[in-house]
Amino acid sequence: MPGTTLEDWRRFLRFARDSYPIEFLVELVPREMPDDPATIFQLGQHDPVLLRIFVGGVQLNSYFFTTTEIDLDLDPTEVETPADASRVLRFLKELGDALNRTVLMTYDGAPDLVVYRYDPHTPEPVYLTR
């Protein structure tokens, strides 16, 4: 989700905390997640930070690389069933609705190769193929 602000991050953190099981880690040690994303980015200047969001059996990860993009990754081998895929896509839709922003799923390292696009201002998500 490019073009984000700290307010988008704040809403994202609240959405994740309120909607899914999460684990926040600093140097791979579990900690209470701060409410303020600026605090998380400050922590990340010195120590690696990670937010794990558990969507069924699939783990989504945020490494807080930049304030201007909410970027999550997943291990595709964890998406073992159609139900797993549906849960991930439902998460993306819920995230787009919570932030009132377009959400994209892309190939790792290829932000221009969009696989899935959800825009909360249109009725249906768009699935794209290569």
N, C-alpha and C positions, 0 to 999 in steps of 0.2 A: 504494500500500500504506500506508494510514493507520495511525496508532498505533504507529509503529516506535520503536525505541530505538537508541542508539549501537551496541549489540551486534548488532542486526539489520543496521545499516549495515556493520559490520565483516564479517559473514558475506556480505552482498551484494557488497562489494568483492572479497572472496576468491573468491566464486563467479564474478564477472565476469572477474577476472584469470586464474583457472585454466581457464575454460571457453570463452572467446571472445577474439578479437583486440580489444584496447582501445587507446584513446589518451586520456591525461589531459592537459588543458591548463589553464594559468593565464594569463589575458590572451591567450588563443589561441596561446600558446607551449607546445609539448609539453614535459612534465616527467615524471619518475618519479612514479608515484602513491604517496602515503604509505599505509602500512598502517592507520594510525589515522584513522578518520573525523573525530574531533575536530580533528585537524590540518587536514584539508580544509575543515571549516567555519570554522576560524579564518582560513585563507587567503581564503576567500570573503567575509569581512567587509571585506576591503580590495581584493580583485581578483576579477574574474569567474573562476569555475572551471567546468570542463566535463569530464564523462566521456563519451566516445563508445564505444559497444559495437557491434561489427560482427557482425550476424547475417545471414550470407550477404550479399546486396546491400542490406540494410536497416540503417540506422544508428539506434540507440537512444541518446538523450541524457539525461543527468542533470545538472542545474544546481545541485544541492545547495541547494535553497531553504530547507529546514527539516529539523531532526533528527527530527521526528516523522512524516515521511512520505517514503517512497521513491517518487519520481515520475519516470517516464521518458516522453519523447515521441518520436514518429517522424513522418516525412513520409509520409503515406499514398500519395503518388505513387511512392514507392520500392517499394511492395508491388505489383509488376507481375504476378505469376503466382500460381497456387494454391500452388506450392512456396514462394514467398516468405512467403505467409500461414501456411503450415504451420510454417515455421522460426520465425516470430515467436511463434506459439502454443506451439510446443515450448519456446522460451526461457522463456515465462511459466510453463509447467508446471515446468520445471527450477528456475526461481527460487522458485516456491512450495514445491517439495520441499526445496530447499537451505535455505530459511529456516523451513520448516514453518509457513507462513503463507498465508492466502488472498490471491490476486492478482486484481486487477480491471483490465479494460481499459475505459476510458470515453471519451466524446467530449471533445475538447479544451475546457477551460473549463466542462465540465458533469459534475462528479464524481458526480452522482446518476444520470446516464444510462449505465448499465452495459451494455456490449456483450458482454463475455466475463468469466466468473468461474471461477477454478480454486481449489478447496479441496483441499489435500493429504489431508484426512481423508475425502473422498468419492471414489468410484471414477471418476467421469466429470466432465469440465468442463461448464459450462453456457453455452450460447450464447443470448443474449437479443436481441430485436429491438425496434425503436422502436414 
